[in-house]
């Protein structure tokens, strides 16, 4: 994602006094899943991604491969 887009998104989050962001994705069966993060982690999420335990999502990965990164 370009720095201009990230900057614009962060400005909008601040202007609208957003407190939490919900990052939504689908599992392998097409069921929606989501992770909520505080708005103060928005920049990290948009640049580096958010760590996720994939083994807690049915059908994703085995426990040995569970460390995943969710990138919006």
PQR file of N, CA, C, O and H, with PARSE charges and radii, in Angstrom:
ATOM      1  N   UNK A   1       0.854  -1.161   0.000 -0.4000 1.5000
ATOM      2  CA  UNK A   1       0.000   0.000   0.000 -0.0000 2.0000
ATOM      3  C   UNK A   1       0.909   1.236   0.000  0.5500 1.7000
ATOM      4  O   UNK A   1       1.920   1.269   0.701 -0.5500 1.4000
ATOM      5  N   UNK A   2       0.551   2.218  -0.767 -0.4000 1.5000
ATOM      6  CA  UNK A   2       1.409   3.401  -0.897 -0.0000 2.0000
ATOM      7  C   UNK A   2       1.366   4.259   0.379  0.5500 1.7000
ATOM      8  O   UNK A   2       0.358   4.282   1.085 -0.5500 1.4000
ATOM      9  H   UNK A   2      -0.271   2.191  -1.337  0.4000 1.0000
ATOM     10  N   UNK A   3       2.468   4.961   0.663 -0.4000 1.5000
ATOM     11  CA  UNK A   3       2.510   5.827   1.854 -0.0000 2.0000
ATOM     12  C   UNK A   3       1.421   6.899   1.844  0.5500 1.7000
ATOM     13  O   UNK A   3       0.930   7.286   2.905 -0.5500 1.4000
ATOM     14  H   UNK A   3       3.287   4.942   0.089  0.4000 1.0000
ATOM     15  N   UNK A   4       1.037   7.383   0.661 -0.4000 1.5000
ATOM     16  CA  UNK A   4      -0.013   8.400   0.576 -0.0000 2.0000
ATOM     17  C   UNK A   4      -1.357   7.844   1.039  0.5500 1.7000
ATOM     18  O   UNK A   4      -2.108   8.514   1.748 -0.5500 1.4000
ATOM     19  H   UNK A   4       1.435   7.069  -0.200  0.4000 1.0000
ATOM     20  N   UNK A   5      -1.647   6.623   0.633 -0.4000 1.5000
ATOM     21  CA  UNK A   5      -2.912   5.993   1.027 -0.0000 2.0000
ATOM     22  C   UNK A   5      -2.918   5.739   2.529  0.5500 1.7000
ATOM     23  O   UNK A   5      -3.916   6.000   3.200 -0.5500 1.4000
ATOM     24  H   UNK A   5      -1.037   6.078   0.057  0.4000 1.0000
ATOM     25  N   UNK A   6      -1.802   5.228   3.059 -0.4000 1.5000
ATOM     26  CA  UNK A   6      -1.708   4.970   4.494 -0.0000 2.0000
ATOM     27  C   UNK A   6      -1.892   6.260   5.274  0.5500 1.7000
ATOM     28  O   UNK A   6      -2.633   6.300   6.256 -0.5500 1.4000
ATOM     29  H   UNK A   6      -0.991   5.016   2.513  0.4000 1.0000
ATOM     30  N   UNK A   7      -1.217   7.311   4.837 -0.4000 1.5000
ATOM     31  CA  UNK A   7      -1.328   8.608   5.508 -0.0000 2.0000
ATOM     32  C   UNK A   7      -2.767   9.111   5.485  0.5500 1.7000
ATOM     33  O   UNK A   7      -3.271   9.611   6.491 -0.5500 1.4000
ATOM     34  H   UNK A   7      -0.615   7.279   4.039  0.4000 1.0000
ATOM     35  N   UNK A   8      -3.416   8.980   4.353 -0.4000 1.5000
ATOM     36  CA  UNK A   8      -4.809   9.409   4.223 -0.0000 2.0000
ATOM     37  C   UNK A   8      -5.724   8.611   5.151  0.5500 1.7000
ATOM     38  O   UNK A   8      -6.614   9.176   5.788 -0.5500 1.4000
ATOM     39  H   UNK A   8      -3.006   8.574   3.536  0.4000 1.0000
ATOM     40  N   UNK A   9      -5.505   7.314   5.225 -0.4000 1.5000
ATOM     41  CA  UNK A   9      -6.325   6.463   6.093 -0.0000 2.0000
ATOM     42  C   UNK A   9      -6.120   6.827   7.560  0.5500 1.7000
ATOM     43  O   UNK A   9      -7.082   6.903   8.324 -0.5500 1.4000
ATOM     44  H   UNK A   9      -4.782   6.855   4.707  0.4000 1.0000
ATOM     45  N   UNK A  10      -4.866   7.051   7.955 -0.4000 1.5000
ATOM     46  CA  UNK A  10      -4.577   7.404   9.343 -0.0000 2.0000
ATOM     47  C   UNK A  10      -5.190   8.750   9.713  0.5500 1.7000
ATOM     48  O   UNK A  10      -5.693   8.922  10.823 -0.5500 1.4000
ATOM     49  H   UNK A  10      -4.084   6.990   7.335  0.4000 1.0000
ATOM     50  N   UNK A  11      -5.147   9.703   8.784 -0.4000 1.5000
ATOM     51  CA  UNK A  11      -5.787  11.001   9.025 -0.0000 2.0000
ATOM     52  C   UNK A  11      -7.284  10.835   9.230  0.5500 1.7000
ATOM     53  O   UNK A  11      -7.860  11.432  10.140 -0.5500 1.4000
ATOM     54  H   UNK A  11      -4.738   9.563   7.883  0.4000 1.0000
ATOM     55  N   UNK A  12      -7.910  10.034   8.396 -0.4000 1.5000
ATOM     56  CA  UNK A  12      -9.359   9.811   8.498 -0.0000 2.0000
ATOM     57  C   UNK A  12      -9.731   9.123   9.803  0.5500 1.7000
ATOM     58  O   UNK A  12     -10.735   9.463  10.430 -0.5500 1.4000
ATOM     59  H   UNK A  12      -7.442   9.549   7.657  0.4000 1.0000
ATOM     60  N   UNK A  13      -8.924   8.160  10.206 -0.4000 1.5000
ATOM     61  CA  UNK A  13      -9.161   7.475  11.480 -0.0000 2.0000
ATOM     62  C   UNK A  13      -9.125   8.476  12.627  0.5500 1.7000
ATOM     63  O   UNK A  13      -9.969   8.434  13.523 -0.5500 1.4000
ATOM     64  H   UNK A  13      -8.109   7.884   9.696  0.4000 1.0000
ATOM     65  N   UNK A  14      -8.142   9.377  12.597 -0.4000 1.5000
ATOM     66  CA  UNK A  14      -8.026  10.389  13.643 -0.0000 2.0000
ATOM     67  C   UNK A  14      -9.178  11.398  13.592  0.5500 1.7000
ATOM     68  O   UNK A  14      -9.748  11.737  14.630 -0.5500 1.4000
ATOM     69  H   UNK A  14      -7.457   9.411  11.870  0.4000 1.0000
ATOM     70  N   UNK A  15      -9.523  11.878  12.396 -0.4000 1.5000
ATOM     71  CA  UNK A  15     -10.605  12.856  12.244 -0.0000 2.0000
ATOM     72  C   UNK A  15     -11.932  12.325  12.754  0.5500 1.7000
ATOM     73  O   UNK A  15     -12.708  13.048  13.378 -0.5500 1.4000
ATOM     74  H   UNK A  15      -9.061  11.603  11.553  0.4000 1.0000
ATOM     75  N   UNK A  16     -12.184  11.041  12.478 -0.4000 1.5000
ATOM     76  CA  UNK A  16     -13.464  10.441  12.861 -0.0000 2.0000
ATOM     77  C   UNK A  16     -13.458   9.865  14.277  0.5500 1.7000
ATOM     78  O   UNK A  16     -14.426   9.231  14.698 -0.5500 1.4000
ATOM     79  H   UNK A  16     -11.554  10.453  11.970  0.4000 1.0000
ATOM     80  N   UNK A  17     -12.363  10.088  15.011 -0.4000 1.5000
ATOM     81  CA  UNK A  17     -12.243   9.595  16.383 -0.0000 2.0000
ATOM     82  C   UNK A  17     -12.520   8.095  16.490  0.5500 1.7000
ATOM     83  O   UNK A  17     -13.201   7.641  17.409 -0.5500 1.4000
ATOM     84  H   UNK A  17     -11.576  10.602  14.669  0.4000 1.0000
ATOM     85  N   UNK A  18     -11.986   7.341  15.544 -0.4000 1.5000
ATOM     86  CA  UNK A  18     -12.141   5.887  15.550 -0.0000 2.0000
ATOM     87  C   UNK A  18     -11.348   5.319  16.717  0.5500 1.7000
ATOM     88  O   UNK A  18     -10.193   5.693  16.926 -0.5500 1.4000
ATOM     89  H   UNK A  18     -11.432   7.709  14.797  0.4000 1.0000
ATOM     90  N   UNK A  19     -11.961   4.416  17.481 -0.4000 1.5000
ATOM     91  CA  UNK A  19     -11.287   3.824  18.633 -0.0000 2.0000
ATOM     92  C   UNK A  19     -10.801   2.417  18.345  0.5500 1.7000
ATOM     93  O   UNK A  19      -9.767   2.007  18.872 -0.5500 1.4000
ATOM     94  H   UNK A  19     -12.899   4.112  17.311  0.4000 1.0000
ATOM     95  N   UNK A  20     -11.525   1.665  17.518 -0.4000 1.5000
ATOM     96  CA  UNK A  20     -11.146   0.298  17.189 -0.0000 2.0000
ATOM     97  C   UNK A  20     -11.353   0.057  15.699  0.5500 1.7000
ATOM     98  O   UNK A  20     -12.231   0.654  15.078 -0.5500 1.4000
ATOM     99  H   UNK A  20     -12.365   1.999  17.090  0.4000 1.0000
ATOM    100  N   UNK A  21     -10.535  -0.823  15.137 -0.4000 1.5000
ATOM    101  CA  UNK A  21     -10.686  -1.251  13.748 -0.0000 2.0000
ATOM    102  C   UNK A  21     -10.956  -2.746  13.744  0.5500 1.7000
ATOM    103  O   UNK A  21     -10.365  -3.488  14.529 -0.5500 1.4000
ATOM    104  H   UNK A  21      -9.821  -1.309  15.642  0.4000 1.0000
ATOM    105  N   UNK A  22     -11.830  -3.182  12.880 -0.4000 1.5000
ATOM    106  CA  UNK A  22     -12.120  -4.604  12.746 -0.0000 2.0000
ATOM    107  C   UNK A  22     -11.593  -5.051  11.379  0.5500 1.7000
ATOM    108  O   UNK A  22     -12.083  -4.613  10.338 -0.5500 1.4000
ATOM    109  H   UNK A  22     -12.309  -2.579  12.242  0.4000 1.0000
ATOM    110  N   UNK A  23     -10.592  -5.925  11.404 -0.4000 1.5000
ATOM    111  CA  UNK A  23     -10.003  -6.460  10.179 -0.0000 2.0000
ATOM    112  C   UNK A  23     -10.693  -7.785   9.882  0.5500 1.7000
ATOM    113  O   UNK A  23     -10.604  -8.722  10.674 -0.5500 1.4000
ATOM    114  H   UNK A  23     -10.194  -6.280  12.250  0.4000 1.0000
ATOM    115  N   UNK A  24     -11.370  -7.868   8.763 -0.4000 1.5000
ATOM    116  CA  UNK A  24     -12.172  -9.040   8.440 -0.0000 2.0000
ATOM    117  C   UNK A  24     -11.557  -9.802   7.281  0.5500 1.7000
ATOM    118  O   UNK A  24     -11.020  -9.211   6.344 -0.5500 1.4000
ATOM    119  H   UNK A  24     -11.443  -7.106   8.119  0.4000 1.0000
ATOM    120  N   UNK A  25     -11.643 -11.146   7.359 -0.4000 1.5000
ATOM    121  CA  UNK A  25     -11.164 -12.031   6.310 -0.0000 2.0000
ATOM    122  C   UNK A  25     -12.044 -13.275   6.321  0.5500 1.7000
ATOM    123  O   UNK A  25     -12.890 -13.421   7.203 -0.5500 1.4000
ATOM    124  H   UNK A  25     -12.078 -11.626   8.120  0.4000 1.0000
ATOM    125  N   UNK A  26     -11.862 -14.155   5.375 -0.4000 1.5000
ATOM    126  CA  UNK A  26     -12.647 -15.389   5.350 -0.0000 2.0000
ATOM    127  C   UNK A  26     -11.736 -16.592   5.547  0.5500 1.7000
ATOM    128  O   UNK A  26     -10.575 -16.582   5.137 -0.5500 1.4000
ATOM    129  H   UNK A  26     -11.174 -14.036   4.659  0.4000 1.0000
ATOM    130  N   UNK A  27     -12.283 -17.637   6.184 -0.4000 1.5000
ATOM    131  CA  UNK A  27     -11.515 -18.868   6.334 -0.0000 2.0000
ATOM    132  C   UNK A  27     -11.652 -19.687   5.053  0.5500 1.7000
ATOM    133  O   UNK A  27     -12.277 -19.238   4.093 -0.5500 1.4000
ATOM    134  H   UNK A  27     -13.226 -17.646   6.517  0.4000 1.0000
ATOM    135  N   UNK A  28     -11.074 -20.880   5.036 -0.4000 1.5000
ATOM    136  CA  UNK A  28     -11.079 -21.700   3.827 -0.0000 2.0000
ATOM    137  C   UNK A  28     -12.470 -22.164   3.417  0.5500 1.7000
ATOM    138  O   UNK A  28     -12.691 -22.530   2.263 -0.5500 1.4000
ATOM    139  H   UNK A  28     -10.567 -21.245   5.816  0.4000 1.0000
ATOM    140  N   UNK A  29     -13.398 -22.149   4.353 -0.4000 1.5000
ATOM    141  CA  UNK A  29     -14.771 -22.554   4.048 -0.0000 2.0000
ATOM    142  C   UNK A  29     -15.655 -21.372   3.673  0.5500 1.7000
ATOM    143  O   UNK A  29     -16.849 -21.542   3.428 -0.5500 1.4000
ATOM    144  H   UNK A  29     -13.219 -21.852   5.291  0.4000 1.0000
ATOM    145  N   UNK A  30     -15.075 -20.177   3.628 -0.4000 1.5000
ATOM    146  CA  UNK A  30     -15.816 -18.984   3.253 -0.0000 2.0000
ATOM    147  C   UNK A  30     -16.535 -18.300   4.403  0.5500 1.7000
ATOM    148  O   UNK A  30     -17.332 -17.388   4.186 -0.5500 1.4000
ATOM    149  H   UNK A  30     -14.105 -20.039   3.827  0.4000 1.0000
ATOM    150  N   UNK A  31     -16.257 -18.737   5.624 -0.4000 1.5000
ATOM    151  CA  UNK A  31     -16.896 -18.123   6.792 -0.0000 2.0000
ATOM    152  C   UNK A  31     -16.118 -16.879   7.196  0.5500 1.7000
ATOM    153  O   UNK A  31     -14.890 -16.923   7.282 -0.5500 1.4000
ATOM    154  H   UNK A  31     -15.609 -19.479   5.801  0.4000 1.0000
ATOM    155  N   UNK A  32     -16.808 -15.772   7.443 -0.4000 1.5000
ATOM    156  CA  UNK A  32     -16.102 -14.552   7.838 -0.0000 2.0000
ATOM    157  C   UNK A  32     -15.490 -14.677   9.232  0.5500 1.7000
ATOM    158  O   UNK A  32     -16.102 -15.220  10.152 -0.5500 1.4000
ATOM    159  H   UNK A  32     -17.805 -15.736   7.373  0.4000 1.0000
ATOM    160  N   UNK A  33     -14.302 -14.177   9.361 -0.4000 1.5000
ATOM    161  CA  UNK A  33     -13.576 -14.114  10.632 -0.0000 2.0000
ATOM    162  C   UNK A  33     -13.086 -12.679  10.772  0.5500 1.7000
ATOM    163  O   UNK A  33     -12.986 -11.962   9.776 -0.5500 1.4000
ATOM    164  H   UNK A  33     -13.805 -13.736   8.613  0.4000 1.0000
ATOM    165  N   UNK A  34     -12.780 -12.251  11.994 -0.4000 1.5000
ATOM    166  CA  UNK A  34     -12.283 -10.891  12.157 -0.0000 2.0000
ATOM    167  C   UNK A  34     -11.403 -10.773  13.377  0.5500 1.7000
ATOM    168  O   UNK A  34     -11.442 -11.597  14.291 -0.5500 1.4000
ATOM    169  H   UNK A  34     -12.862 -12.833  12.802  0.4000 1.0000
ATOM    170  N   UNK A  35     -10.606  -9.719  13.360 -0.4000 1.5000
ATOM    171  CA  UNK A  35      -9.723  -9.370  14.460 -0.0000 2.0000
ATOM    172  C   UNK A  35      -9.943  -7.893  14.734  0.5500 1.7000
ATOM    173  O   UNK A  35      -9.895  -7.081  13.811 -0.5500 1.4000
ATOM    174  H   UNK A  35     -10.574  -9.051  12.617  0.4000 1.0000
ATOM    175  N   UNK A  36     -10.182  -7.532  15.989 -0.4000 1.5000
ATOM    176  CA  UNK A  36     -10.337  -6.125  16.356 -0.0000 2.0000
ATOM    177  C   UNK A  36      -9.024  -5.625  16.948  0.5500 1.7000
ATOM    178  O   UNK A  36      -8.403  -6.298  17.771 -0.5500 1.4000
ATOM    179  H   UNK A  36     -10.221  -8.192  16.739  0.4000 1.0000
ATOM    180  N   UNK A  37      -8.615  -4.441  16.519 -0.4000 1.5000
ATOM    181  CA  UNK A  37      -7.394  -3.830  17.041 -0.0000 2.0000
ATOM    182  C   UNK A  37      -7.701  -2.397  17.460  0.5500 1.7000
ATOM    183  O   UNK A  37      -8.593  -1.765  16.893 -0.5500 1.4000
ATOM    184  H   UNK A  37      -9.119  -3.895  15.850  0.4000 1.0000
ATOM    185  N   UNK A  38      -6.976  -1.879  18.442 -0.4000 1.5000
ATOM    186  CA  UNK A  38      -7.167  -0.461  18.796 -0.0000 2.0000
ATOM    187  C   UNK A  38      -6.653   0.431  17.673  0.5500 1.7000
ATOM    188  O   UNK A  38      -5.717   0.061  16.963 -0.5500 1.4000
ATOM    189  H   UNK A  38      -6.252  -2.392  18.903  0.4000 1.0000
ATOM    190  N   UNK A  39      -7.252   1.586  17.511 -0.4000 1.5000
ATOM    191  CA  UNK A  39      -6.882   2.506  16.436 -0.0000 2.0000
ATOM    192  C   UNK A  39      -5.414   2.898  16.508  0.5500 1.7000
ATOM    193  O   UNK A  39      -4.810   3.200  15.479 -0.5500 1.4000
ATOM    194  H   UNK A  39      -8.012   1.887  18.087  0.4000 1.0000
ATOM    195  N   UNK A  40      -4.826   2.900  17.702 -0.4000 1.5000
ATOM    196  CA  UNK A  40      -3.420   3.269  17.820 -0.0000 2.0000
ATOM    197  C   UNK A  40      -2.494   2.255  17.144  0.5500 1.7000
ATOM    198  O   UNK A  40      -1.319   2.553  16.929 -0.5500 1.4000
ATOM    199  H   UNK A  40      -5.317   2.655  18.538  0.4000 1.0000
ATOM    200  N   UNK A  41      -2.997   1.070  16.807 -0.4000 1.5000
ATOM    201  CA  UNK A  41      -2.208   0.070  16.086 -0.0000 2.0000
ATOM    202  C   UNK A  41      -2.461   0.098  14.578  0.5500 1.7000
ATOM    203  O   UNK A  41      -1.952  -0.755  13.850 -0.5500 1.4000
ATOM    204  H   UNK A  41      -3.951   0.828  16.982  0.4000 1.0000
ATOM    205  N   UNK A  42      -3.234   1.060  14.110 -0.4000 1.5000
ATOM    206  CA  UNK A  42      -3.591   1.130  12.694 -0.0000 2.0000
ATOM    207  C   UNK A  42      -2.366   1.263  11.801  0.5500 1.7000
ATOM    208  O   UNK A  42      -2.270   0.577  10.784 -0.5500 1.4000
ATOM    209  H   UNK A  42      -3.648   1.753  14.701  0.4000 1.0000
ATOM    210  N   UNK A  43      -1.430   2.130  12.161 -0.4000 1.5000
ATOM    211  CA  UNK A  43      -0.239   2.316  11.319 -0.0000 2.0000
ATOM    212  C   UNK A  43       0.567   1.031  11.223  0.5500 1.7000
ATOM    213  O   UNK A  43       1.022   0.670  10.137 -0.5500 1.4000
ATOM    214  H   UNK A  43      -1.507   2.687  12.988  0.4000 1.0000
ATOM    215  N   UNK A  44       0.751   0.332  12.339 -0.4000 1.5000
ATOM    216  CA  UNK A  44       1.469  -0.940  12.324 -0.0000 2.0000
ATOM    217  C   UNK A  44       0.748  -1.959  11.452  0.5500 1.7000
ATOM    218  O   UNK A  44       1.379  -2.686  10.684 -0.5500 1.4000
ATOM    219  H   UNK A  44       0.381   0.625  13.221  0.4000 1.0000
ATOM    220  N   UNK A  45      -0.574  -2.009  11.571 -0.4000 1.5000
ATOM    221  CA  UNK A  45      -1.357  -2.957  10.775 -0.0000 2.0000
ATOM    222  C   UNK A  45      -1.200  -2.673   9.285  0.5500 1.7000
ATOM    223  O   UNK A  45      -1.068  -3.598   8.483 -0.5500 1.4000
ATOM    224  H   UNK A  45      -1.086  -1.419  12.194  0.4000 1.0000
ATOM    225  N   UNK A  46      -1.215  -1.400   8.918 -0.4000 1.5000
ATOM    226  CA  UNK A  46      -1.146  -1.030   7.505 -0.0000 2.0000
ATOM    227  C   UNK A  46       0.256  -1.174   6.915  0.5500 1.7000
ATOM    228  O   UNK A  46       0.399  -1.355   5.705 -0.5500 1.4000
ATOM    229  H   UNK A  46      -1.323  -0.649   9.569  0.4000 1.0000
ATOM    230  N   UNK A  47       1.280  -1.096   7.744 -0.4000 1.5000
ATOM    231  CA  UNK A  47       2.650  -1.181   7.229 -0.0000 2.0000
ATOM    232  C   UNK A  47       3.268  -2.562   7.422  0.5500 1.7000
ATOM    233  O   UNK A  47       3.862  -3.108   6.492 -0.5500 1.4000
ATOM    234  H   UNK A  47       1.163  -0.949   8.726  0.4000 1.0000
ATOM    235  N   UNK A  48       3.133  -3.133   8.626 -0.4000 1.5000
ATOM    236  CA  UNK A  48       3.791  -4.409   8.931 -0.0000 2.0000
ATOM    237  C   UNK A  48       2.830  -5.591   9.033  0.5500 1.7000
ATOM    238  O   UNK A  48       3.249  -6.741   8.903 -0.5500 1.4000
ATOM    239  H   UNK A  48       2.650  -2.689   9.381  0.4000 1.0000
ATOM    240  N   UNK A  49       1.563  -5.323   9.263 -0.4000 1.5000
ATOM    241  CA  UNK A  49       0.586  -6.387   9.479 -0.0000 2.0000
ATOM    242  C   UNK A  49       0.423  -6.678  10.961  0.5500 1.7000
ATOM    243  O   UNK A  49       1.182  -6.177  11.791 -0.5500 1.4000
ATOM    244  H   UNK A  49       1.222  -4.389   9.369  0.4000 1.0000
ATOM    245  N   UNK A  50      -0.566  -7.486  11.283 -0.4000 1.5000
ATOM    246  CA  UNK A  50      -0.882  -7.854  12.658 -0.0000 2.0000
ATOM    247  C   UNK A  50      -0.667  -9.353  12.808  0.5500 1.7000
ATOM    248  O   UNK A  50      -1.127 -10.141  11.982 -0.5500 1.4000
ATOM    249  H   UNK A  50      -1.183  -7.892  10.609  0.4000 1.0000
ATOM    250  N   UNK A  51       0.035  -9.741  13.869 -0.4000 1.5000
ATOM    251  CA  UNK A  51       0.258 -11.158  14.132 -0.0000 2.0000
ATOM    252  C   UNK A  51      -1.045 -11.866  14.466  0.5500 1.7000
ATOM    253  O   UNK A  51      -1.933 -11.300  15.103 -0.5500 1.4000
ATOM    254  H   UNK A  51       0.409  -9.101  14.540  0.4000 1.0000
ATOM    255  N   UNK A  52      -1.144 -13.109  14.026 -0.4000 1.5000
ATOM    256  CA  UNK A  52      -2.384 -13.871  14.172 -0.0000 2.0000
ATOM    257  C   UNK A  52      -2.030 -15.331  14.436  0.5500 1.7000
ATOM    258  O   UNK A  52      -1.108 -15.860  13.815 -0.5500 1.4000
ATOM    259  H   UNK A  52      -0.423 -13.569  13.508  0.4000 1.0000
ATOM    260  N   UNK A  53      -2.745 -15.990  15.344 -0.4000 1.5000
ATOM    261  CA  UNK A  53      -2.555 -17.413  15.607 -0.0000 2.0000
ATOM    262  C   UNK A  53      -3.463 -18.194  14.668  0.5500 1.7000
ATOM    263  O   UNK A  53      -4.652 -18.362  14.939 -0.5500 1.4000
ATOM    264  H   UNK A  53      -3.494 -15.560  15.848  0.4000 1.0000
ATOM    265  N   UNK A  54      -2.906 -18.663  13.576 -0.4000 1.5000
ATOM    266  CA  UNK A  54      -3.688 -19.365  12.558 -0.0000 2.0000
ATOM    267  C   UNK A  54      -4.267 -20.686  13.031  0.5500 1.7000
ATOM    268  O   UNK A  54      -5.254 -21.157  12.466 -0.5500 1.4000
ATOM    269  H   UNK A  54      -1.940 -18.526  13.355  0.4000 1.0000
ATOM    270  N   UNK A  55      -3.674 -21.301  14.066 -0.4000 1.5000
ATOM    271  CA  UNK A  55      -4.190 -22.582  14.541 -0.0000 2.0000
ATOM    272  C   UNK A  55      -5.535 -22.431  15.240  0.5500 1.7000
ATOM    273  O   UNK A  55      -6.250 -23.417  15.420 -0.5500 1.4000
ATOM    274  H   UNK A  55      -2.873 -20.918  14.525  0.4000 1.0000
ATOM    275  N   UNK A  56      -5.886 -21.217  15.632 -0.4000 1.5000
ATOM    276  CA  UNK A  56      -7.169 -21.001  16.298 -0.0000 2.0000
ATOM    277  C   UNK A  56      -8.316 -20.856  15.298  0.5500 1.7000
ATOM    278  O   UNK A  56      -9.476 -20.736  15.693 -0.5500 1.4000
ATOM    279  H   UNK A  56      -5.305 -20.417  15.485  0.4000 1.0000
ATOM    280  N   UNK A  57      -7.991 -20.866  14.007 -0.4000 1.5000
ATOM    281  CA  UNK A  57      -9.008 -20.750  12.964 -0.0000 2.0000
ATOM    282  C   UNK A  57      -9.131 -22.105  12.280  0.5500 1.7000
ATOM    283  O   UNK A  57      -8.191 -22.580  11.643 -0.5500 1.4000
ATOM    284  H   UNK A  57      -7.049 -20.964  13.686  0.4000 1.0000
ATOM    285  N   UNK A  58     -10.279 -22.707  12.416 -0.4000 1.5000
ATOM    286  CA  UNK A  58     -10.494 -24.055  11.905 -0.0000 2.0000
ATOM    287  C   UNK A  58     -10.163 -24.162  10.424  0.5500 1.7000
ATOM    288  O   UNK A  58     -10.645 -23.376   9.609 -0.5500 1.4000
ATOM    289  H   UNK A  58     -11.042 -22.320  12.934  0.4000 1.0000
ATOM    290  N   UNK A  59      -9.329 -25.153  10.084 -0.4000 1.5000
ATOM    291  CA  UNK A  59      -8.989 -25.408   8.691 -0.0000 2.0000
ATOM    292  C   UNK A  59      -7.850 -24.575   8.143  0.5500 1.7000
ATOM    293  O   UNK A  59      -7.467 -24.764   6.988 -0.5500 1.4000
ATOM    294  H   UNK A  59      -8.938 -25.792  10.746  0.4000 1.0000
ATOM    295  N   UNK A  60      -7.285 -23.649   8.931 -0.4000 1.5000
ATOM    296  CA  UNK A  60      -6.212 -22.796   8.409 -0.0000 2.0000
ATOM    297  C   UNK A  60      -4.881 -23.530   8.380  0.5500 1.7000
ATOM    298  O   UNK A  60      -4.404 -23.890   7.304 -0.5500 1.4000
ATOM    299  H   UNK A  60      -7.596 -23.496   9.868  0.4000 1.0000
ATOM    300  N   UNK A  61      -4.279 -23.757   9.522 -0.4000 1.5000
ATOM    301  CA  UNK A  61      -2.959 -24.392   9.580 -0.0000 2.0000
ATOM    302  C   UNK A  61      -2.848 -25.271  10.815  0.5500 1.7000
ATOM    303  O   UNK A  61      -3.652 -25.178  11.742 -0.5500 1.4000
ATOM    304  H   UNK A  61      -4.666 -23.465  10.396  0.4000 1.0000
ATOM    305  N   UNK A  62      -1.833 -26.123  10.804 -0.4000 1.5000
ATOM    306  CA  UNK A  62      -1.545 -26.948  11.970 -0.0000 2.0000
ATOM    307  C   UNK A  62      -0.862 -26.078  13.026  0.5500 1.7000
ATOM    308  O   UNK A  62      -0.367 -24.990  12.730 -0.5500 1.4000
ATOM    309  H   UNK A  62      -1.180 -26.198  10.050  0.4000 1.0000
ATOM    310  N   UNK A  63      -0.847 -26.576  14.253 -0.4000 1.5000
ATOM    311  CA  UNK A  63      -0.265 -25.829  15.369 -0.0000 2.0000
ATOM    312  C   UNK A  63       1.204 -25.484  15.105  0.5500 1.7000
ATOM    313  O   UNK A  63       1.682 -24.440  15.549 -0.5500 1.4000
ATOM    314  H   UNK A  63      -1.249 -27.459  14.494  0.4000 1.0000
ATOM    315  N   UNK A  64       1.917 -26.345  14.394 -0.4000 1.5000
ATOM    316  CA  UNK A  64       3.334 -26.107  14.114 -0.0000 2.0000
ATOM    317  C   UNK A  64       3.539 -24.956  13.117  0.5500 1.7000
ATOM    318  O   UNK A  64       4.641 -24.417  13.015 -0.5500 1.4000
ATOM    319  H   UNK A  64       1.530 -27.193  14.034  0.4000 1.0000
ATOM    320  N   UNK A  65       2.495 -24.582  12.391 -0.4000 1.5000
ATOM    321  CA  UNK A  65       2.581 -23.529  11.382 -0.0000 2.0000
ATOM    322  C   UNK A  65       1.662 -22.367  11.705  0.5500 1.7000
ATOM    323  O   UNK A  65       1.188 -21.675  10.805 -0.5500 1.4000
ATOM    324  H   UNK A  65       1.600 -25.020  12.474  0.4000 1.0000
ATOM    325  N   UNK A  66       1.409 -22.151  12.990 -0.4000 1.5000
ATOM    326  CA  UNK A  66       0.310 -21.268  13.368 -0.0000 2.0000
ATOM    327  C   UNK A  66       0.594 -19.775  13.313  0.5500 1.7000
ATOM    328  O   UNK A  66      -0.348 -18.985  13.250 -0.5500 1.4000
ATOM    329  H   UNK A  66       1.794 -22.713  13.721  0.4000 1.0000
ATOM    330  N   UNK A  67       1.849 -19.360  13.336 -0.4000 1.5000
ATOM    331  CA  UNK A  67       2.142 -17.928  13.323 -0.0000 2.0000
ATOM    332  C   UNK A  67       1.884 -17.354  11.927  0.5500 1.7000
ATOM    333  O   UNK A  67       2.524 -17.740  10.949 -0.5500 1.4000
ATOM    334  H   UNK A  67       2.614 -20.002  13.388  0.4000 1.0000
ATOM    335  N   UNK A  68       0.938 -16.431  11.864 -0.4000 1.5000
ATOM    336  CA  UNK A  68       0.559 -15.815  10.600 -0.0000 2.0000
ATOM    337  C   UNK A  68       0.532 -14.297  10.762  0.5500 1.7000
ATOM    338  O   UNK A  68       0.501 -13.782  11.880 -0.5500 1.4000
ATOM    339  H   UNK A  68       0.419 -16.118  12.658  0.4000 1.0000
ATOM    340  N   UNK A  69       0.544 -13.587   9.630 -0.4000 1.5000
ATOM    341  CA  UNK A  69       0.454 -12.122   9.638 -0.0000 2.0000
ATOM    342  C   UNK A  69      -0.732 -11.722   8.781  0.5500 1.7000
ATOM    343  O   UNK A  69      -0.842 -12.133   7.626 -0.5500 1.4000
ATOM    344  H   UNK A  69       0.569 -14.005   8.722  0.4000 1.0000
ATOM    345  N   UNK A  70      -1.610 -10.925   9.349 -0.4000 1.5000
ATOM    346  CA  UNK A  70      -2.769 -10.395   8.628 -0.0000 2.0000
ATOM    347  C   UNK A  70      -2.405  -9.002   8.111  0.5500 1.7000
ATOM    348  O   UNK A  70      -2.125  -8.094   8.894 -0.5500 1.4000
ATOM    349  H   UNK A  70      -1.520 -10.591  10.287  0.4000 1.0000
ATOM    350  N   UNK A  71      -2.412  -8.846   6.796 -0.4000 1.5000
ATOM    351  CA  UNK A  71      -2.076  -7.549   6.177 -0.0000 2.0000
ATOM    352  C   UNK A  71      -3.290  -7.025   5.420  0.5500 1.7000
ATOM    353  O   UNK A  71      -3.744  -7.637   4.453 -0.5500 1.4000
ATOM    354  H   UNK A  71      -2.639  -9.584   6.161  0.4000 1.0000
ATOM    355  N   UNK A  72      -3.813  -5.879   5.871 -0.4000 1.5000
ATOM    356  CA  UNK A  72      -4.960  -5.298   5.170 -0.0000 2.0000
ATOM    357  C   UNK A  72      -4.586  -4.836   3.774  0.5500 1.7000
ATOM    358  O   UNK A  72      -5.435  -4.322   3.046 -0.5500 1.4000
ATOM    359  H   UNK A  72      -3.445  -5.382   6.657  0.4000 1.0000
TER
END
